[in-house]
């Protein structure tokens, strides 16, 4: 996947992210605080709302252009990967957007430099590398008579 394709996925994700609830109510709630502290020790509660129809093109691009292992996983898994990517890195682009209730997407409220930062983070994320897990299949002997 090249940089232009990664940018298209991130722009699609940001264009589908709002601070106000949409018609489908797809949301992610999390605590934004210091990264070195446990979330229970304080922070700001943030809820991001996603527009499913706007997020779908980014998910489909991720599945078709991304690593092959994503093609064999359920569509909801790719949705969740993108949503988790943004919530885990929201502190990089939050700024004044935390308290905003504007009816505009996150893409319209952040700078080009912040979009570039997210694209760089996406290139280094674990989304593009398949998980390394050992999978052992049991060998069962069959006796034929």
N, CA, C and O atoms as a MOPAC input file, in Angstrom:
PM7 MOZYME 1SCF
protein

 N      0.85000 1    -1.17000 1     0.00000 1
 C      0.00000 1     0.00000 1     0.00000 1
 C      0.90000 1     1.23800 1     0.00000 1
 O      1.80800 1     1.35600 1     0.82300 1
 N      0.63800 1     2.15200 1    -0.92600 1
 C      1.48100 1     3.34400 1    -1.01400 1
 C      0.90500 1     4.49200 1    -0.17900 1
 O     -0.18200 1     4.37400 1     0.38600 1
 N      1.64300 1     5.59600 1    -0.11000 1
 C      1.27500 1     6.72700 1     0.74000 1
 C     -0.03900 1     7.37400 1     0.31300 1
 O     -0.81700 1     7.81100 1     1.16000 1
 N     -0.29000 1     7.43800 1    -0.98700 1
 C     -1.53900 1     8.04800 1    -1.47900 1
 C     -2.74100 1     7.22100 1    -1.03300 1
 O     -3.75900 1     7.77700 1    -0.62100 1
 N     -2.62800 1     5.91400 1    -1.11300 1
 C     -3.72300 1     5.04000 1    -0.69200 1
 C     -3.94600 1     5.12100 1     0.81300 1
 O     -5.08600 1     5.09900 1     1.27600 1
 N     -2.86100 1     5.21500 1     1.57700 1
 C     -3.00600 1     5.37000 1     3.02800 1
 C     -3.67900 1     6.69300 1     3.36600 1
 O     -4.51600 1     6.76000 1     4.26600 1
 N     -3.30900 1     7.74800 1     2.63900 1
 C     -3.93400 1     9.04900 1     2.87000 1
 C     -5.42900 1     8.98800 1     2.57500 1
 O     -6.22200 1     9.56600 1     3.31800 1
 N     -5.82900 1     8.30300 1     1.50900 1
 C     -7.25100 1     8.18100 1     1.17100 1
 C     -8.02400 1     7.48400 1     2.28800 1
 O     -9.14900 1     7.87400 1     2.59900 1
 N     -7.43600 1     6.47000 1     2.88400 1
 C     -8.09900 1     5.75800 1     3.97900 1
 C     -8.25000 1     6.66400 1     5.19400 1
 O     -9.31800 1     6.70800 1     5.80500 1
 N     -7.18800 1     7.38800 1     5.55200 1
 C     -7.24000 1     8.27300 1     6.71800 1
 C     -8.20200 1     9.43100 1     6.47700 1
 O     -8.96400 1     9.79200 1     7.37400 1
 N     -8.18000 1    10.01200 1     5.29000 1
 C     -9.11000 1    11.10300 1     4.97000 1
 C    -10.55100 1    10.59600 1     5.04100 1
 O    -11.43100 1    11.29600 1     5.54300 1
 N    -10.79500 1     9.38700 1     4.54400 1
 C    -12.13100 1     8.80000 1     4.64000 1
 C    -12.55500 1     8.57400 1     6.07800 1
 O    -13.71200 1     8.80500 1     6.42800 1
 N    -11.62600 1     8.12200 1     6.92000 1
 C    -11.91600 1     7.92000 1     8.34000 1
 C    -12.24100 1     9.23800 1     9.02500 1
 O    -13.21000 1     9.32400 1     9.78000 1
 N    -11.44100 1    10.26200 1     8.76900 1
 C    -11.67100 1    11.56700 1     9.39400 1
 C    -12.95300 1    12.22200 1     8.88900 1
 O    -13.63900 1    12.90800 1     9.64800 1
 N    -13.28000 1    12.01600 1     7.61600 1
 C    -14.50900 1    12.58900 1     7.05400 1
 C    -15.75100 1    11.92600 1     7.63400 1
 O    -16.83800 1    12.50200 1     7.58100 1
 N    -15.60900 1    10.73800 1     8.18100 1
 C    -16.74400 1    10.01500 1     8.76100 1
 C    -16.85100 1    10.20100 1    10.27000 1
 O    -17.74500 1     9.63100 1    10.89700 1
 N    -15.95400 1    10.99100 1    10.86500 1
 C    -15.89500 1    11.15900 1    12.31700 1
 C    -16.45900 1    12.51600 1    12.72400 1
 O    -16.05000 1    13.55400 1    12.20500 1
 N    -17.40200 1    12.48900 1    13.65800 1
 C    -18.07100 1    13.70100 1    14.13700 1
 C    -18.10500 1    13.70600 1    15.65800 1
 O    -17.87700 1    12.67900 1    16.29800 1
 N    -18.39000 1    14.86900 1    16.23000 1
 C    -18.59000 1    14.98500 1    17.67500 1
 C    -20.06400 1    14.94000 1    18.04100 1
 O    -20.40700 1    14.97800 1    19.22300 1
 N    -20.93300 1    14.86000 1    17.05800 1
 C    -22.37300 1    14.79500 1    17.30700 1
 C    -22.92400 1    13.49900 1    16.73600 1
 O    -22.40100 1    12.96400 1    15.75800 1
 N    -23.98200 1    13.00600 1    17.35500 1
 C    -24.54600 1    11.72100 1    16.96400 1
 C    -25.18900 1    11.81200 1    15.58200 1
 O    -25.81500 1    12.81400 1    15.23900 1
 N    -25.02500 1    10.76000 1    14.80700 1
 C    -25.61600 1    10.68500 1    13.47700 1
 C    -26.84600 1     9.80900 1    13.49000 1
 O    -27.32300 1     9.40800 1    14.55100 1
 N    -27.35400 1     9.51300 1    12.32100 1
 C    -28.58000 1     8.72400 1    12.22600 1
 C    -28.38500 1     7.27600 1    12.64600 1
 O    -29.34100 1     6.62600 1    13.07000 1
 N    -27.16300 1     6.75700 1    12.53500 1
 C    -26.94600 1     5.35800 1    12.90500 1
 C    -26.40000 1     5.18200 1    14.31500 1
 O    -26.39800 1     4.06500 1    14.83300 1
 N    -25.93700 1     6.25100 1    14.94600 1
 C    -25.50700 1     6.19500 1    16.33800 1
 C    -24.23900 1     5.40500 1    16.60600 1
 O    -23.99500 1     5.01200 1    17.74700 1
 N    -23.42800 1     5.16300 1    15.59000 1
 C    -22.17900 1     4.42100 1    15.75300 1
 C    -21.19600 1     5.30000 1    16.52900 1
 O    -20.82700 1     6.37800 1    16.06400 1
 N    -20.77200 1     4.84200 1    17.71300 1
 C    -19.96600 1     5.68900 1    18.58800 1
 C    -18.80300 1     4.92300 1    19.19900 1
 O    -18.81700 1     3.69500 1    19.28700 1
 N    -17.79300 1     5.68600 1    19.61900 1
 C    -16.67600 1     5.16600 1    20.41000 1
 C    -16.45200 1     6.13900 1    21.55500 1
 O    -16.23300 1     7.33000 1    21.33000 1
 N    -16.50500 1     5.63900 1    22.77200 1
 C    -16.28600 1     6.47100 1    23.95400 1
 C    -14.99700 1     6.01300 1    24.63000 1
 O    -14.72500 1     4.81600 1    24.72400 1
 N    -14.21700 1     6.96800 1    25.09200 1
 C    -12.93800 1     6.64300 1    25.72000 1
 C    -12.51600 1     7.79300 1    26.61800 1
 O    -13.08400 1     8.88300 1    26.55300 1
 N    -11.51500 1     7.54600 1    27.45500 1
 C    -10.97300 1     8.55900 1    28.35600 1
 C     -9.67800 1     9.08200 1    27.75200 1
 O     -8.76200 1     8.31700 1    27.45300 1
 N     -9.61900 1    10.38700 1    27.57900 1
 C     -8.41900 1    11.02900 1    27.04800 1
 C     -7.66200 1    11.63000 1    28.22300 1
 O     -8.14300 1    12.55300 1    28.88000 1
 N     -6.49100 1    11.10500 1    28.47500 1
 C     -5.69100 1    11.57900 1    29.59500 1
 C     -4.22400 1    11.40000 1    29.29600 1
 O     -3.82600 1    11.16400 1    28.15500 1
 N     -3.43300 1    11.51400 1    30.33200 1
 C     -1.99700 1    11.30300 1    30.15500 1
 C     -1.75000 1     9.85500 1    29.79700 1
 O     -2.33400 1     8.95400 1    30.39800 1
 N     -0.88900 1     9.62700 1    28.82400 1
 C     -0.64400 1     8.28100 1    28.31100 1
 C      0.06200 1     7.38000 1    29.32400 1
 O     -0.02700 1     6.15600 1    29.22600 1
 N      0.75900 1     7.97000 1    30.29100 1
 C      1.51000 1     7.15700 1    31.25000 1
 C      0.70000 1     6.81300 1    32.49900 1
 O      1.21600 1     6.15800 1    33.40500 1
 N     -0.56900 1     7.24800 1    32.56000 1
 C     -1.40700 1     6.97100 1    33.72200 1
 C     -2.55200 1     6.04100 1    33.36200 1
 O     -2.95700 1     5.94200 1    32.20400 1
 N     -3.05100 1     5.37800 1    34.35900 1
 C     -4.22000 1     4.51500 1    34.18100 1
 C     -5.44000 1     5.40100 1    33.91300 1
 O     -5.57000 1     6.45400 1    34.53700 1
 N     -6.34400 1     5.00200 1    32.99700 1
 C     -7.51800 1     5.82800 1    32.67900 1
 C     -8.41400 1     6.12800 1    33.87700 1
 O     -9.10600 1     7.14600 1    33.88400 1
 N     -8.41400 1     5.26200 1    34.89000 1
 C     -9.25500 1     5.49300 1    36.06500 1
 C     -8.74200 1     6.64800 1    36.92000 1
 O     -9.46500 1     7.13800 1    37.78700 1
 N     -7.51500 1     7.08700 1    36.69000 1
 C     -6.93900 1     8.17000 1    37.48100 1
 C     -7.27200 1     9.54800 1    36.93500 1
 O     -6.72100 1    10.54400 1    37.40500 1
 N     -8.13900 1     9.62400 1    35.97700 1
 C     -8.58000 1    10.92400 1    35.49700 1
 C     -8.31200 1    11.15500 1    34.03600 1
 O     -7.47200 1    10.50100 1    33.41700 1
 N     -9.03400 1    12.08400 1    33.51400 1
 C     -8.93100 1    12.43900 1    32.11100 1
 C    -10.25500 1    13.03100 1    31.65300 1
 O    -11.14600 1    13.28300 1    32.46500 1
 N    -10.37500 1    13.24300 1    30.39200 1
 C    -11.58700 1    13.81200 1    29.80700 1
 C    -12.30800 1    12.71300 1    29.04300 1
 O    -11.71400 1    12.01400 1    28.22200 1
 N    -13.58300 1    12.57400 1    29.32300 1
 C    -14.38600 1    11.58900 1    28.60600 1
 C    -14.71700 1    12.13900 1    27.21900 1
 O    -15.26000 1    13.23600 1    27.09000 1
 N    -14.38700 1    11.37300 1    26.19600 1
 C    -14.61100 1    11.79200 1    24.81100 1
 C    -15.47500 1    10.74300 1    24.12200 1
 O    -15.25200 1     9.54200 1    24.27500 1
 N    -16.45000 1    11.20500 1    23.37000 1
 C    -17.26200 1    10.31000 1    22.55000 1
 C    -17.19100 1    10.79000 1    21.11200 1
 O    -17.54000 1    11.93100 1    20.80800 1
 N    -16.74000 1     9.91800 1    20.23700 1
 C    -16.70400 1    10.21400 1    18.80500 1
 C    -17.80100 1     9.41300 1    18.12600 1
 O    -18.02500 1     8.24600 1    18.44800 1
 N    -18.47300 1    10.04200 1    17.19500 1
 C    -19.54000 1     9.38300 1    16.44400 1
 C    -19.09800 1     9.20500 1    14.99900 1
 O    -18.50100 1    10.09900 1    14.39900 1
 N    -19.40100 1     8.04300 1    14.46100 1
 C    -18.99100 1     7.71400 1    13.09900 1
 C    -20.21900 1     7.55600 1    12.22000 1
 O    -21.22700 1     6.98800 1    12.64300 1
 N    -20.13400 1     8.05300 1    11.01100 1
 C    -21.20500 1     7.88100 1    10.02400 1
 C    -20.85800 1     6.64800 1     9.19900 1
 O    -19.89800 1     6.65000 1     8.42900 1
 N    -21.64600 1     5.60900 1     9.37000 1
 C    -21.35000 1     4.31700 1     8.75000 1
 C    -21.24400 1     4.42100 1     7.22800 1
 O    -20.35100 1     3.82400 1     6.62600 1
 N    -22.15300 1     5.17800 1     6.60400 1
 C    -22.13200 1     5.29300 1     5.13700 1
 C    -20.87200 1     5.99300 1     4.64100 1
 O    -20.35900 1     5.67100 1     3.56900 1
 N    -20.37500 1     6.94500 1     5.41600 1
 C    -19.15600 1     7.64900 1     5.02100 1
 C    -17.89800 1     6.84600 1     5.35400 1
 O    -16.86200 1     7.00300 1     4.70900 1
 N    -18.00100 1     5.99200 1     6.36000 1
 C    -16.84800 1     5.19300 1     6.76500 1
 C    -16.64600 1     3.97600 1     5.86900 1
 O    -15.53200 1     3.46500 1     5.74800 1
 N    -17.71500 1     3.51800 1     5.24800 1
 C    -17.65200 1     2.30100 1     4.43700 1
 C    -16.61200 1     2.36100 1     3.30900 1
 O    -15.89700 1     1.37600 1     3.12600 1
 N    -16.48200 1     3.45800 1     2.54000 1
 C    -15.44000 1     3.48200 1     1.49400 1
 C    -14.02300 1     3.31700 1     2.05300 1
 O    -13.18800 1     2.65700 1     1.43300 1
 N    -13.74700 1     3.91000 1     3.21600 1
 C    -12.41700 1     3.75800 1     3.82000 1
 C    -12.18700 1     2.31000 1     4.24500 1
 O    -11.08800 1     1.77800 1     4.08500 1
 N    -13.21900 1     1.67800 1     4.78400 1
 C    -13.10300 1     0.27600 1     5.20000 1
 C    -12.87400 1    -0.61900 1     3.98700 1
 O    -12.04400 1    -1.52700 1     4.03100 1
 N    -13.59800 1    -0.36900 1     2.91900 1
 C    -13.44300 1    -1.19200 1     1.71700 1
 C    -12.06300 1    -1.00400 1     1.08400 1
 O    -11.48100 1    -1.95900 1     0.56900 1
 N    -11.53800 1     0.23300 1     1.12200 1
 C    -10.18000 1     0.46300 1     0.60800 1
 C     -9.15500 1    -0.27000 1     1.45900 1
 O     -8.20800 1    -0.85800 1     0.93700 1
 N     -9.35100 1    -0.23200 1     2.77400 1
 C     -8.43100 1    -0.93900 1     3.65600 1
 C     -8.44600 1    -2.43000 1     3.35500 1
 O     -7.39100 1    -3.06400 1     3.31200 1
 N     -9.61100 1    -2.98700 1     3.14800 1
 C     -9.70700 1    -4.42400 1     2.86700 1
 C     -9.13400 1    -4.79000 1     1.50200 1
 O     -8.49000 1    -5.82900 1     1.35700 1
 N     -9.36600 1    -3.94600 1     0.50500 1
 C     -8.90700 1    -4.30100 1    -0.84200 1
 C     -7.43200 1    -3.96800 1    -1.08100 1
 O     -6.74400 1    -4.70200 1    -1.79000 1
 N     -6.94200 1    -2.87800 1    -0.50100 1
 C     -5.56600 1    -2.45100 1    -0.74400 1
 C     -4.60800 1    -2.83100 1     0.37900 1
 O     -3.39000 1    -2.82700 1     0.19800 1
 N     -5.16400 1    -3.15500 1     1.52400 1
 C     -4.34400 1    -3.47400 1     2.68900 1
 C     -3.78200 1    -4.87800 1     2.63300 1
 O     -3.81400 1    -5.53200 1     1.59100 1
 N     -3.27100 1    -5.33100 1     3.74900 1
 C     -2.67200 1    -6.66300 1     3.80000 1
 C     -3.70100 1    -7.76100 1     3.52300 1
 O     -4.87500 1    -7.61000 1     3.85900 1
 N     -3.27200 1    -8.84400 1     2.92200 1
 C     -4.20800 1    -9.90600 1     2.52300 1
 C     -5.01300 1   -10.51300 1     3.66600 1
 O     -6.14200 1   -10.95500 1     3.45100 1
 N     -4.45500 1   -10.54400 1     4.87800 1
 C     -5.18500 1   -11.19000 1     5.97000 1
 C     -6.49400 1   -10.47400 1     6.30900 1
 O     -7.40400 1   -11.09300 1     6.86100 1
 N     -6.60600 1    -9.17300 1     5.98800 1
 C     -7.84400 1    -8.43700 1     6.27900 1
 C     -9.00100 1    -8.87300 1     5.38500 1
 O    -10.16400 1    -8.71800 1     5.75800 1
 N     -8.69500 1    -9.40900 1     4.22300 1
 C     -9.75500 1    -9.83300 1     3.30000 1
 C    -10.53100 1   -11.03200 1     3.81900 1
 O    -11.66600 1   -11.27200 1     3.40800 1
 N     -9.92000 1   -11.77600 1     4.71500 1
 C    -10.54700 1   -12.99500 1     5.21900 1
 C    -11.22800 1   -12.79900 1     6.56900 1
 O    -11.81200 1   -13.73500 1     7.11500 1
 N    -11.15200 1   -11.59600 1     7.09900 1
 C    -11.78700 1   -11.29700 1     8.37900 1
 C    -13.13300 1   -10.62200 1     8.14200 1
 O    -13.34700 1   -10.05300 1     7.07100 1
 N    -14.03700 1   -10.66900 1     9.10300 1
 C    -15.33700 1   -10.00800 1     8.93400 1
 C    -15.18400 1    -8.50100 1     8.72000 1
 O    -14.20900 1    -7.89500 1     9.16400 1
 N    -16.15200 1    -7.91400 1     8.03900 1
 C    -16.12900 1    -6.47900 1     7.75000 1
 C    -16.09500 1    -5.66000 1     9.04100 1
 O    -15.43100 1    -4.62500 1     9.10800 1
 N    -16.80300 1    -6.12100 1    10.05100 1
 C    -16.81600 1    -5.42300 1    11.33700 1
 C    -15.43400 1    -5.32100 1    11.96400 1
 O    -15.15100 1    -4.37000 1    12.69200 1
 N    -14.58000 1    -6.28300 1    11.68900 1
 C    -13.21000 1    -6.24900 1    12.21100 1
 C    -12.44300 1    -5.06300 1    11.61800 1
 O    -11.70300 1    -4.38300 1    12.32900 1
 N    -12.61700 1    -4.81800 1    10.32800 1
 C    -11.94800 1    -3.68000 1     9.68700 1
 C    -12.51300 1    -2.35800 1    10.20100 1
 O    -11.76700 1    -1.40000 1    10.40200 1
 N    -13.83700 1    -2.30300 1    10.41500 1
 C    -14.44900 1    -1.11900 1    11.02600 1
 C    -13.78000 1    -0.84000 1    12.36900 1
 O    -13.35100 1     0.28100 1    12.64500 1
 N    -13.70100 1    -1.87100 1    13.19100 1
 C    -13.16000 1    -1.71200 1    14.53800 1
 C    -11.68100 1    -1.34400 1    14.51400 1
 O    -11.23100 1    -0.56100 1    15.35100 1
 N    -10.92900 1    -1.88400 1    13.58600 1
 C     -9.50800 1    -1.53400 1    13.47000 1
 C     -9.33200 1    -0.03700 1    13.20100 1
 O     -8.49700 1     0.61600 1    13.82600 1
 N    -10.12700 1     0.50400 1    12.26200 1
 C    -10.01800 1     1.93100 1    11.94200 1
 C    -10.49200 1     2.79700 1    13.10500 1
 O     -9.86000 1     3.80300 1    13.42700 1
 N    -11.59200 1     2.41300 1    13.73200 1
 C    -12.09700 1     3.18700 1    14.87200 1
 C    -11.08800 1     3.17900 1    16.01600 1
 O    -10.84300 1     4.21400 1    16.63500 1
 N    -10.51100 1     2.03100 1    16.29700 1
 C     -9.51200 1     1.93700 1    17.37100 1
 C     -8.25900 1     2.73700 1    17.03400 1
 O     -7.65900 1     3.36200 1    17.90900 1
 N     -7.87100 1     2.71400 1    15.77500 1
 C     -6.70600 1     3.49800 1    15.35500 1
 C     -6.90900 1     4.97100 1    15.70000 1
 O     -6.01300 1     5.60900 1    16.25400 1
 N     -8.07900 1     5.51100 1    15.37700 1
 C     -8.32200 1     6.93200 1    15.62600 1
 C     -8.46000 1     7.23000 1    17.11600 1
 O     -7.90400 1     8.22000 1    17.59100 1
 N     -9.17500 1     6.41100 1    17.85600 1
 C     -9.33400 1     6.69300 1    19.28300 1
 C     -8.00300 1     6.57500 1    20.02900 1
 O     -7.76100 1     7.32700 1    20.97300 1
 N     -7.14600 1     5.65100 1    19.62200 1
 C     -5.83900 1     5.51100 1    20.26700 1
 C     -4.92300 1     6.69100 1    19.98400 1
 O     -4.01600 1     6.97000 1    20.76900 1
 N     -5.14200 1     7.38200 1    18.88600 1
 C     -4.27200 1     8.50100 1    18.50300 1
 C     -5.00500 1     9.84600 1    18.50600 1
 O     -4.51000 1    10.82700 1    17.95200 1
 N     -6.16300 1     9.88500 1    19.11900 1
 C     -6.95800 1    11.11500 1    19.12700 1
 C     -6.22700 1    12.25400 1    19.83300 1
 O     -6.41900 1    13.42100 1    19.48900 1
 N     -5.39600 1    11.92600 1    20.80800 1
 C     -4.66200 1    12.96800 1    21.52900 1
 C     -3.74600 1    13.77100 1    20.60300 1
 O     -3.38800 1    14.90500 1    20.92100 1
 N     -3.36700 1    13.19800 1    19.46700 1
 C     -2.49500 1    13.90300 1    18.52200 1
 C     -3.22400 1    15.01600 1    17.77600 1
 O     -2.59900 1    15.98000 1    17.33600 1
 N     -4.53800 1    14.88700 1    17.63300 1
 C     -5.30000 1    15.85800 1    16.83700 1
 C     -6.41200 1    16.52300 1    17.63700 1
 O     -7.17600 1    17.31500 1    17.08500 1
 N     -6.51500 1    16.21600 1    18.92400 1
 C     -7.65600 1    16.68100 1    19.71100 1
 C     -7.74500 1    18.20300 1    19.76900 1
 O     -8.71400 1    18.78400 1    19.28100 1
 N     -6.76100 1    18.84400 1    20.34900 1
 C     -6.77400 1    20.30100 1    20.46000 1
 C     -8.09200 1    20.82400 1    20.99900 1
 O     -8.56300 1    20.36500 1    22.03900 1
 N     -8.68800 1    21.77400 1    20.30700 1
 C     -9.96700 1    22.35000 1    20.71200 1
 C    -11.16000 1    21.52300 1    20.24600 1
 O    -12.30600 1    21.88200 1    20.51900 1
 N    -10.90900 1    20.44100 1    19.55900 1
 C    -12.00100 1    19.62000 1    19.03300 1
 C    -12.72400 1    18.82100 1    20.11000 1
 O    -13.82700 1    18.32700 1    19.87500 1
 N    -12.12200 1    18.68700 1    21.28300 1
 C    -12.73200 1    17.88600 1    22.34200 1
 C    -14.08400 1    18.46300 1    22.74800 1
 O    -15.04400 1    17.71500 1    22.93800 1
 N    -14.16600 1    19.76300 1    22.87800 1
 C    -15.39000 1    20.39400 1    23.37000 1
 C    -16.28700 1    20.90500 1    22.25300 1
 O    -17.34500 1    21.47500 1    22.52200 1
 N    -15.88600 1    20.71200 1    21.02500 1
 C    -16.66400 1    21.21100 1    19.89200 1
 C    -17.90800 1    20.35700 1    19.67000 1
 O    -17.85200 1    19.12900 1    19.74400 1
 N    -19.01400 1    21.00900 1    19.40200 1
 C    -20.25400 1    20.31700 1    19.04600 1
 C    -20.69200 1    20.73700 1    17.64400 1
 O    -21.87900 1    20.72400 1    17.32100 1
 N    -19.72400 1    21.10400 1    16.82800 1
 C    -20.01800 1    21.53600 1    15.46100 1
 C    -20.49800 1    20.35200 1    14.63600 1
 O    -20.08800 1    19.21700 1    14.87600 1
 N    -21.35300 1    20.61100 1    13.68100 1
 C    -21.89000 1    19.57300 1    12.79100 1
 C    -20.95700 1    19.33100 1    11.60500 1
 O    -21.41300 1    19.04000 1    10.49900 1
 N    -19.67200 1    19.44900 1    11.83600 1
 C    -18.69900 1    19.21600 1    10.76800 1
 C    -17.84000 1    18.01400 1    11.13300 1
 O    -17.70500 1    17.65700 1    12.30400 1
 N    -17.27400 1    17.40900 1    10.12400 1
 C    -16.43300 1    16.23500 1    10.36900 1
 C    -15.10100 1    16.65700 1    10.97600 1
 O    -14.71600 1    17.82500 1    10.92800 1
 N    -14.42200 1    15.69300 1    11.53800 1
 C    -13.10600 1    15.95300 1    12.11400 1
 C    -12.12000 1    16.40400 1    11.03900 1
 O    -11.21800 1    17.19500 1    11.31700 1
 N    -12.28500 1    15.91500 1     9.83300 1
 C    -11.40900 1    16.30700 1     8.73000 1
 C    -11.45700 1    17.81200 1     8.48900 1
 O    -10.43600 1    18.42300 1     8.17500 1
 N    -12.62700 1    18.41000 1     8.63300 1
 C    -12.78400 1    19.84900 1     8.39500 1
 C    -12.24800 1    20.69700 1     9.54100 1
 O    -12.08900 1    21.90800 1     9.38700 1
 N    -11.96600 1    20.08000 1    10.68900 1
 C    -11.54600 1    20.84200 1    11.86100 1
 C    -10.07900 1    20.68900 1    12.21300 1
 O     -9.60000 1    21.34500 1    13.13800 1
 N     -9.35200 1    19.83700 1    11.49600 1
 C     -7.92800 1    19.69300 1    11.80800 1
 C     -7.08800 1    20.17200 1    10.62900 1
 O     -7.56500 1    20.28000 1     9.50000 1
 N     -5.83800 1    20.45000 1    10.92500 1
 C     -4.94600 1    21.00000 1     9.89600 1
 C     -4.38500 1    19.89300 1     9.00200 1
 O     -4.48000 1    18.70500 1     9.30900 1
 N     -3.80500 1    20.32200 1     7.90200 1
 C     -3.17200 1    19.38600 1     6.96700 1
 C     -1.99900 1    18.66700 1     7.63700 1
 O     -1.74900 1    17.49100 1     7.36900 1
 N     -1.28800 1    19.37700 1     8.50300 1
 C     -0.15800 1    18.77000 1     9.20800 1
 C     -0.62900 1    17.64800 1    10.13300 1
 O      0.04400 1    16.62500 1    10.26700 1
 N     -1.78100 1    17.84100 1    10.76800 1
 C     -2.31200 1    16.79500 1    11.64300 1
 C     -2.76100 1    15.57600 1    10.83200 1
 O     -2.60900 1    14.44100 1    11.28200 1
 N     -3.30800 1    15.80800 1     9.64900 1
 C     -3.67500 1    14.69300 1     8.76700 1
 C     -2.41100 1    13.93900 1     8.35900 1
 O     -2.39100 1    12.70900 1     8.36200 1
 N     -1.36100 1    14.67600 1     8.00800 1
 C     -0.08700 1    14.04300 1     7.64000 1
 C      0.47600 1    13.21400 1     8.79400 1
 O      1.02300 1    12.13100 1     8.58500 1
 N      0.33400 1    13.73500 1    10.01100 1
 C      0.80500 1    13.01000 1    11.19000 1
 C      0.04400 1    11.69000 1    11.35500 1
 O      0.64500 1    10.66000 1    11.66000 1
 N     -1.26600 1    11.72200 1    11.15400 1
 C     -2.05700 1    10.49300 1    11.25200 1
 C     -1.70500 1     9.50100 1    10.14600 1
 O     -1.68400 1     8.29200 1    10.37600 1
 N     -1.43000 1    10.00600 1     8.95900 1
 C     -1.01900 1     9.11800 1     7.86100 1
 C      0.30600 1     8.43600 1     8.21300 1
 O      0.47100 1     7.24000 1     7.97400 1
 N      1.24500 1     9.19300 1     8.77700 1
 C      2.52100 1     8.60700 1     9.20100 1
 C      2.31200 1     7.55800 1    10.29000 1
 O      2.94700 1     6.50400 1    10.27800 1
 N      1.42200 1     7.85400 1    11.22400 1
 C      1.10900 1     6.89600 1    12.28800 1
 C      0.45800 1     5.63500 1    11.71700 1
 O      0.72900 1     4.52300 1    12.16900 1
 N     -0.39600 1     5.82600 1    10.72600 1
 C     -1.07600 1     4.69100 1    10.09200 1
 C     -0.07000 1     3.78300 1     9.38900 1
 O     -0.19200 1     2.55900 1     9.43000 1
 N      0.92200 1     4.39200 1     8.74400 1
 C      1.94000 1     3.60700 1     8.03600 1
 C      2.73300 1     2.72100 1     8.99600 1
 O      3.21700 1     1.65800 1     8.60800 1
 N      2.86300 1     3.15800 1    10.24400 1
 C      3.62500 1     2.40200 1    11.23700 1
 C      2.74200 1     1.55100 1    12.14300 1
 O      3.25000 1     0.86300 1    13.02900 1
 N      1.43600 1     1.58900 1    11.93500 1
 C      0.52000 1     0.90300 1    12.84900 1
 C      0.49900 1    -0.60100 1    12.61900 1
 O      0.99000 1    -1.10500 1    11.60900 1
 N     -0.07800 1    -1.29300 1    13.57500 1
 C     -0.17700 1    -2.74800 1    13.47400 1
 C     -1.30400 1    -3.19400 1    12.54600 1
 O     -1.46900 1    -4.39100 1    12.31200 1
 N     -2.07100 1    -2.25900 1    12.02200 1
 C     -3.14500 1    -2.61100 1    11.08300 1
 C     -2.55400 1    -3.21300 1     9.80900 1
 O     -3.11500 1    -4.14600 1     9.23500 1
 N     -1.43300 1    -2.67700 1     9.38000 1
 C     -0.83800 1    -3.10200 1     8.11700 1
 C      0.07600 1    -4.31800 1     8.24000 1
 O      0.58200 1    -4.81500 1     7.23400 1
 N      0.28800 1    -4.79400 1     9.45300 1
 C      1.09800 1    -5.99700 1     9.63500 1
 C      0.23400 1    -7.07700 1    10.26800 1
 O     -0.41200 1    -6.82900 1    11.28600 1
 N      0.21200 1    -8.25000 1     9.69600 1
 C     -0.61600 1    -9.31300 1    10.27200 1
 C     -0.08600 1    -9.73500 1    11.64000 1
 O      1.12300 1    -9.72300 1    11.87100 1
 N     -0.98200 1   -10.10500 1    12.54000 1
 C     -0.52100 1   -10.53600 1    13.86500 1
 C      0.26000 1   -11.84400 1    13.76800 1
 O     -0.10000 1   -12.74800 1    13.01400 1
 N      1.31700 1   -11.92100 1    14.53400 1
 C      2.13100 1   -13.13300 1    14.55200 1
 C      1.66400 1   -14.00400 1    15.71400 1
 O      2.04000 1   -13.78400 1    16.86500 1
 N      0.85200 1   -14.97900 1    15.39600 1
 C      0.33300 1   -15.88600 1    16.41100 1
 C      0.59400 1   -17.31400 1    15.96900 1
 O      0.48000 1   -17.65200 1    14.79000 1
 N      0.94000 1   -18.12700 1    16.92100 1
 C      1.15500 1   -19.53600 1    16.62400 1
 C     -0.18500 1   -20.25600 1    16.68900 1
 O     -0.92200 1   -20.13900 1    17.66800 1
 N     -0.47700 1   -20.97800 1    15.66400 1
 C     -1.73400 1   -21.72300 1    15.60200 1
 C     -1.39300 1   -23.18600 1    15.35100 1
 O     -0.85500 1   -23.54000 1    14.30200 1
 N     -1.70700 1   -24.01600 1    16.31200 1
 C     -1.41700 1   -25.43900 1    16.19400 1
 C     -2.71500 1   -26.20600 1    16.00600 1
 O     -3.68800 1   -25.98500 1    16.72700 1
 N     -2.72200 1   -27.08600 1    15.05900 1
 C     -3.89000 1   -27.92300 1    14.81800 1
 C     -3.66100 1   -29.27500 1    15.49100 1
 O     -2.58500 1   -29.85800 1    15.35700 1
 N     -4.64400 1   -29.76800 1    16.19700 1
 C     -4.44700 1   -31.07100 1    16.83800 1
 C     -4.39200 1   -32.18600 1    15.79100 1
 O     -5.15600 1   -32.19600 1    14.82600 1
 N     -3.49600 1   -33.09300 1    16.00500 1
 C     -3.38300 1   -34.25200 1    15.13000 1
 C     -4.06700 1   -35.42600 1    15.82100 1
 O     -3.66500 1   -35.85300 1    16.90400 1
 N     -5.07500 1   -35.92100 1    15.19100 1
 C     -5.82800 1   -37.03100 1    15.75800 1
 C     -5.60400 1   -38.24600 1    14.87100 1
 O     -5.78000 1   -38.19100 1    13.65400 1
 N     -5.21700 1   -39.32300 1    15.49700 1
 C     -4.99600 1   -40.53900 1    14.71400 1
 C     -6.32200 1   -41.24300 1    14.48000 1
 O     -7.17600 1   -41.31100 1    15.36400 1
 N     -6.47100 1   -41.75000 1    13.30100 1
 C     -7.68200 1   -42.47800 1    12.92700 1
 C     -7.27500 1   -43.91000 1    12.59400 1
 O     -6.38100 1   -44.14900 1    11.78300 1
 N     -7.93800 1   -44.82900 1    13.22400 1
 C     -7.64400 1   -46.23700 1    12.97300 1
 C     -8.73200 1   -46.80400 1    12.07800 1
 O     -9.91300 1   -46.75500 1    12.42300 1
 N     -8.34500 1   -47.33500 1    10.94800 1
 C     -9.31200 1   -47.88400 1     9.99300 1
 C     -9.25200 1   -49.40000 1    10.04400 1
 O     -8.17100 1   -49.98500 1    10.11000 1
 N    -10.41200 1   -50.03300 1    10.01500 1
 C    -10.46700 1   -51.50600 1    10.04000 1
 C    -11.16300 1   -52.01900 1     8.83400 1
 O    -11.30900 1   -53.23000 1     8.67400 1

